[in-house]
């Protein structure tokens, strides 16, 4: 997808503070046509992961926006992005690095985006199952976005956070989530 967006000028690096006009990568995978496009492309720079994922390097870009995905988010705003109990689903990758880098950036924001449901299940859960890994702490998340809305969490109390998160859950799960907030956390929504 990046290649096609770059060819159309949608991704062009023009808003970057550092590496202006460049696409930085650490690893890649694709078709022969993709590799041909990358070969000797002056727009592409390959760097080591300790550079590309360094929150202090990321933060040098003003108004940095990080958008990361999640498998589940709990009512506290914690993010599980790599495990589906009891299985490891993926690696952590650079989620925490980019979340923290964006939050340190002047005018930056950290966004976690996920669908509100998977099959017939809510991806907003009252509490993670035992053994689920917290990828990103509740204190690192600015916004959680689902197909049902946006929850702005920075600076909110626990009750305000829970209310905002329940409001972006799929409507058919909101009542049960509010009930669980009262049961588990003693928070009335």
C-alpha positions in Angstrom: 0.0 0.0 0.0 2.8 2.4 0.8 4.2 2.2 -2.7 0.9 3.1 -4.4 0.3 6.0 -2.0 3.9 7.3 -2.5 3.5 7.1 -6.3 0.3 9.2 -6.1 2.1 11.7 -3.8 -0.1 10.9 -0.8 2.9 9.8 1.2 5.7 12.3 0.5 7.4 13.1 3.8 6.8 16.8 3.2 5.5 17.4 6.8 8.5 15.8 8.5 10.8 17.8 10.6 13.7 15.4 10.2 14.3 13.2 7.1 12.0 15.6 5.1 10.8 14.0 1.9 11.9 10.5 2.9 10.3 7.3 3.8 12.3 5.5 6.5 12.1 1.7 6.8 13.7 -0.9 8.9 12.4 -4.1 7.3 10.2 -4.7 4.3 8.4 -7.5 2.5 6.6 -7.4 -0.9 6.5 -8.4 -4.5 9.3 -8.2 -7.1 7.7 -5.0 -8.4 7.9 -3.5 -4.9 11.6 -4.4 -4.6 12.2 -2.9 -8.0 10.5 0.3 -6.9 12.6 0.4 -3.7 15.9 -0.2 -5.6 17.9 3.1 -5.9 14.7 5.1 -5.0 16.0 8.4 -3.5 12.9 8.7 -1.4 13.7 5.5 0.6 16.1 5.3 3.5 16.8 2.1 5.4 17.9 2.5 9.0 18.4 0.1 11.9 15.5 -0.5 14.3 17.3 1.1 17.2 17.2 4.4 15.2 13.7 4.2 13.5 12.0 3.1 16.8 13.9 5.5 19.1 11.2 7.6 20.9 13.7 10.5 21.0 14.2 10.4 17.3 10.5 10.0 16.6 9.8 13.0 18.9 12.0 15.2 16.8 9.2 15.3 14.2 6.8 18.1 15.3 3.1 17.2 15.4 4.0 13.5 15.1 0.9 11.3 15.0 1.4 7.6 15.7 -1.5 5.3 14.7 -1.2 1.7 16.1 -3.7 -1.1 16.2 -4.9 -3.3 19.0 -6.6 -6.7 19.5 -8.4 -5.5 22.6 -8.6 -2.4 24.9 -9.9 -2.7 28.5 -12.0 -0.2 30.4 -8.8 1.4 31.9 -7.5 2.1 28.5 -4.8 -0.5 28.5 -3.9 -2.0 25.1 -3.3 -5.6 24.2 -1.9 -5.7 20.7 0.1 -8.9 20.6 -1.5 -11.8 22.4 -4.8 -13.7 22.1 -4.8 -15.8 25.3 -3.3 -18.4 25.4 -1.5 -17.7 22.0 1.1 -15.1 21.1 -0.5 -13.4 18.0 2.4 -11.1 16.9 5.4 -9.3 18.2 5.1 -6.0 20.1 6.9 -4.2 17.2 7.4 -0.6 17.8 4.0 0.3 19.3 5.3 1.6 22.6 8.2 3.4 21.0 6.0 5.3 18.5 3.3 6.0 21.1 5.9 7.5 23.5 7.7 9.3 20.7 4.5 10.9 19.4 3.5 12.0 22.9 6.9 13.6 23.4 6.7 15.4 20.0 5.7 19.0 20.1 1.9 18.9 19.3 2.1 15.1 18.8 -0.7 12.5 19.5 -0.8 8.8 20.1 -3.8 7.0 18.6 -4.8 3.4 19.1 -7.3 2.2 16.4 -9.4 -0.9 16.3 -12.7 -2.2 15.2 -15.3 -2.2 18.0 -16.1 -5.9 17.3 -14.5 -9.1 16.0 -17.2 -11.5 14.8 -19.8 -11.3 17.6 -17.4 -10.2 20.4 -16.6 -6.8 21.7 -12.9 -5.7 21.3 -13.5 -3.3 24.2 -13.4 -5.6 27.3 -14.0 -4.9 31.0 -10.7 -6.6 32.0 -8.2 -8.6 30.1 -8.2 -12.4 30.4 -5.6 -13.9 32.6 -2.4 -14.2 30.6 -3.1 -11.4 28.2 -0.2 -9.1 27.7 -0.5 -5.3 28.1 1.4 -3.9 25.2 0.8 -0.2 25.9 -0.1 1.1 29.4 -3.2 3.2 30.0 -0.9 6.2 30.8 0.6 6.2 27.3 -2.6 6.4 25.3 -4.0 9.7 24.1 -6.8 8.5 21.9 -8.6 5.3 21.2 -10.6 5.2 18.0 -13.2 2.6 16.8 -15.8 2.6 14.1 -18.1 3.9 16.8 -16.2 7.0 17.7 -13.1 8.6 19.4 -12.2 8.4 23.1 -9.9 11.2 24.2 -8.2 9.8 27.4 -5.3 12.1 28.2 -5.8 13.8 31.6 -9.1 12.0 32.4 -10.1 10.4 35.7 -10.7 6.6 35.8 -14.5 7.2 35.6 -14.2 9.7 32.7 -11.9 7.2 30.9 -14.3 4.3 31.3 -17.2 6.4 30.2 -15.4 7.5 27.1 -14.2 4.0 26.3 -17.7 2.5 26.7 -19.1 5.2 24.4 -16.9 3.9 21.5 -17.7 0.2 22.1 -20.3 -1.3 19.8 -23.8 -0.2 21.1 -24.9 -3.8 21.8 -22.1 -4.2 24.4 -22.3 -0.8 26.2 -24.8 -1.7 28.8 -22.9 -4.9 29.8 -19.6 -2.9 29.9 -21.1 -0.3 32.2 -22.4 -3.1 34.5 -18.9 -4.6 34.6 -17.3 -1.2 35.4 -19.5 -1.1 38.5 -18.9 -4.7 39.4 -15.2 -4.9 38.9 -14.0 -1.4 39.5 -16.8 0.1 41.6 -17.3 2.8 39.0 -20.8 3.9 38.1 -21.2 5.1 34.5 
